[in-house]
Amino acid sequence: MGKEKQKSNPSGKALNLLRTRLSNPNFFFKPLSDSPDTNYSKLKFIISSSVTEACNNSILLLGPRGSGKVAVLELVLCDLLEQYPEGISVIKLNGLLHGDDNCALKEIARQLCMEHQLLFSKVASFDDNSQFMIAMLRECGLAHKTIIFVLDEFDYFAQGKQRLLYSLLDAMQSVTSQAVVIGVSCRLDVDQLLEKRVRSRFSHRKLLFLPPSKEDTERFMEHILSLPVDSSLPHNYIVEFNGRLKKILSDERFKELINTYLSFNSTIGHLVRFLFRAVSYMDLDVGFLSLENLRTALSSMQRQPKLECIRDCSLLELYLLVCMKRLEVKEQNSYNFNSVMTGSFHLF
Amino acid sequence: MAAETPKKPLHSPRKPKQSPNNSTLKLQSSTSVPLSPQTPQSLISPQPPLRRSSRRASLSFSSKAVGEKPDPKTKAVEESGKCSGKTRKGLSKKETVKTPKTPNCKSDDENSKISKLGKLDEGTVEIEVKFSPVSPETLETKKRKRKEKKSVVTRAMAMRSSKKSMKEMKRVYYKKVVYDEGEFEVGDDVYVKRREEAGSDGEVPEMEECRVCFKAGRGVMIECDDCLGGFHLKCLKRPLKEVPEGDWVCGFCQARKLGKNVQFPKPPEGKKRVRTLREKLLSSDLWAARIQSLWKEVDGTYWFRGQWYMTPEETASGRQPHNLRRELYRTNDFADIEMESIIRHCNVLGPKEYAKAHDEGDDVFLCEYEYDIHWHSFKRLAEIDNDEADSDCANSDEDWNSCKEADSDTDEDMEYEEENTKNEQARPSTTHQLAANSWSGRFFGLRKIGAKKIPEHVRGHKKTELERAKATLLLATLPKSLPCRNKEMGEITTFIKGAICDDQCLGRCLYIHGVPGTGKTMSVLAVMRNIKSEVDAGSIKPYCFVEVNGLKLASPENIYRVIYEALTGHRVSWKKALQLLNERFSDRKKIGEDDRPCILLIDELDLLVTRNQSVLYNILDWPTKPYSKLIVIGIANTMDLPEKLLPRISSRMGIQRLCFGPYNYQQLQEIISSRLKGIDAFEKQAVEFASRKVAAVSGDARRALEICRRAAEIADYRIKNQISTVNSSTVKDIVTMAEVDAAIQEMFQAPHVQVMKSCSKLSKIFLTAMVYELYKTGMGETTFEKLAMTVSCLCTSNGEAFPGWDTLLKVGCKLGECRIILCEPGDRHRLQKLQLNFPSDDVAFALKDSKDLPWLAKYL
């Protein structure tokens, strides 16, 4: 018994390690961030230069869901907070939660108060809050502090009169303020949603997040799945694990499998979800990833719920469906239960 | 008092010795004439770019040149004459008070000296009394000094503090005081004695001695930028002919930097090196303060309220590496000080003036930050003077001030009281904290914000051309001039002047329209600034100016509240405000007898349109009232706003209009190049390209500036990366067409083509099928069912596996999320309607040569 436990221990640990990695976006976006062409370094340059040069900026991060917009932004913010611990305060809003201008301003005031250990009052009016925000922008600018506004789901802020965006962007036109507005959205046409005077004040920097290329994906998978050599796991286990992984990754069948998967959706977020499932299918007794794990994961993710539903239908239900289908063939697009009954059911 | 007496003999001889020199000096500084007229021209280096050091030489000569001592008595007469001359400029009341004062302070009578010394003690006492409540335990540095003072004069303190409350009632406040041959005004910066050392080395040299020959004067001196020591040009080891450009570091400092142990030459036997006031200040043996207010106590002594300056060493974080030698911090620490302890003026300048300062004398200091003594934090000083002027504009004015000052003393007391309460508000209290974001806590927590240390990158880093270009292209930086809007600005000016200068001041209304980014608001504000300066000069009657932005109001009705608050400073509900404003403008009932004309600027006017348009009607109706004296300037984007409104409004608003047309490319080019003047960072064609592009699209100046800034940013990014990799200094640091093009692409091009190029295989097939369907049927809209059929056809005929309907539906929804296609929610299944959001040509262009699916080209 004890022996078995000892044996299963390294694989359990490895599984844990892989899972933590897969649920930590900072880890798997890190290696993608060293070259100067990546969004990471571009974004970092824009934000850090507006911190050091005391200027205002506004940026849009665009890209399909799961392409790592927020993850990269978090990574950049983490780095910058380390670099300038005093000089940055981050205000985060989400369009789904704070789409209403009034509520968004209140939330901004709340976070600003939290950040600077001030007392926050819930009952303050819209005017109070907006004046407070402008005053804070000025004060922070004078103290060489940059306020970074992260507006997730930016498209929801770009609805209605867009008071929040207007007052934010208008406040940024004064010399003393020092702020960066970062909009994150999956809608590619979000800048068209802005009202003309807001658009004129927006500085129209755009960073596009695209799914990685095939080579990048492979490199990424190897990086994320192979165990680190300097971990606490037994050495020969690691070598064995990595060796098997390499074999799987170079296998033709695997490539085919992953291609069918990526042909559906090739973003990183999606891939990570797939890998997490595959890793979870790993047999702890064996202790190594196998191609079979990946295949089960794939089939469990690519299900066709409607077909499966029909498979479980009773006979009478199937009869009804067939009758409806016949009516459709006869180009009769609208029908009720009665017409189905009278029109076709007697055929059976 | 016993402790003080030994000082007296030291103190009194100092006075006559110092005064002649002092007086001449102050005369010059007060009249603010540069020293050149008095200086023998031959002795100063004639070239105009004088370094700070060379001015020291000139200073010394000027004091020598006027060296002959006037008879004390005649001088006294002169002084008093000067006084009255000065006061005539100011207020009539001052004169009567001031003239007797001058002889009093000038008399060398021993008795009066003693009495003065007595008062000095009281002065310190007063400081104690004032201060202890303001800063209970947080401040350490100042406190320490004050403790020293306290030890000298503990007895008098209790006595004085009891008296104080009664005396306060009869203070007389001044704007300008002539004291001890110097003229002190509110806002001046002065050296302040530390009391316990007043007698220690009484002699204060007016000019610095050379660090080598220990003689002052005689020849041009140069200042080391490191140790601030002065050297004669000819005394240097390698004598210089003239003052070199740029920074200069003396040989001693250079040697010390190399790690050698150097000793400055010792002064000759019997002569002690005397330190200048500047040196004493920087080594904390003296203080500097800024005069906040001046007044005379009942007993005839003159006092001022000073705002302390601190040297970097005195702050909590100590001297930081980027601190300049002559840097001071302004604190938010105040003290009441007797005028006696003022030594003389010093010049504390902002960074811009400091950079320009070349010959103001040795007492020039830089002050860029305010230091909060409670929180030990730094904050940049904003352009305070501007701000004060702005806030004054709303509720006070020159005339108004003067009549108030001429009023009885009780008025002054009230002001004093107010000041006190304000101070109390500013200090952090632990008992009841107010919320920072509500109105009542307005002044509250904001003090707290400040940098604990001034970040390294702000100073110490020399800006490259590109960075300077980026800074000047910022939308926030106010341009020095507004090119291309002279005609419009002229029209606005004539409109406003015509409206205010009329004797009846007929209310009028101007409607300004134009697309965003054509300088509407900026022009109006520039005109208002110009007019304000004319008001200050006295050629135009004062007025009040209220600026409202429609988009920043919570609701249109709130505008009444904002206007009323701007006019009177009171906050009431909007209904009440409407009523009061109606009274003010229509019923000739004036609020506080304030009958200045009022200019109301409403930005984004179209936001004030409500359903029954009553807000706009009310506002535009006031100017038509006979005694309203209201001028409304409305700004909006739409040309035909008046026509869209009810006729009764459009007849009031639509008479005078001004159109700001979009800029054409020459104008944009001029705007950009006027900003970039003197910065060599842009190719000429690049600027032209950007302005042509913007002029073709919108004519929005903001857009053009942003493109150029973005281009500079891209160039900067490229260069910084190149430097880190290649490590070559031959990188071209100029913005070229390529960067401008990249910026334009980023700004104007929708990113959908790139997204389509890189999306997944199924999405590509899906899009192709949509285009194919469009070609086949000619209908823009299709249903999911039809599309799925097409997809399956395409797949089977080209050897792809059909993924199944459910997967396909998900793919469609993903594309819909990015708005590449427009689609109904996915729960409509096969009846879901789909439509391409971008032209089919874009899809064809993006997918034509995709590598993994070459067969797509057949269907596009």
Interface residues (C-beta under 8 A of the other chain):
Chain A: P36 K42 F45 I46 S49 V51 T52 E53 A54 C55 N56 L62 G63 P64 R65 Y84 E86 G87 N102 A109 L112 C113 H116 Q117 L118 L119 F120 S121 V123 A124 S125 F126 D127 D128 N129 S130 F132 A135 M136 R138 E139 C140 G141 L142 A143 H144 K145 K161 R163 Y166 S167 D170 M172 Q173 S174 V175 T176 S177 C186 R187 L188 D189 Q192 K196 R197 R199 S200 R201 S203 H204 R205 K206 L208 L210 P211 S213 T260 L262 S263 F264 N265 S266 Q302 R303 Q304 P305 K306 L307
Chain B: S377 F378 K379 R380 L381 A382 Q433 L434 A435 A436 N437 S438 W439 G441 R442 F444 G445 L446 K448 I449 G450 A451 K452 K453 I454 P455 H457 V458 H461 E467 K470 A471 L474 L475 A476 T477 L478 V515 P516 G517 N549 L551 K552 L553 A554 N558 E604 L607 N637 S698 D700 R702 R703 E706 R709 R710 E713 D716 Y717 K720 N721 E746 M747 A750 P751 H752 Q754 V755 S758 C759 S760 K761 L762 A801 P803 G804 W805 D806 T807 K810 V811 K814 E817 C818 R819 I820 N837
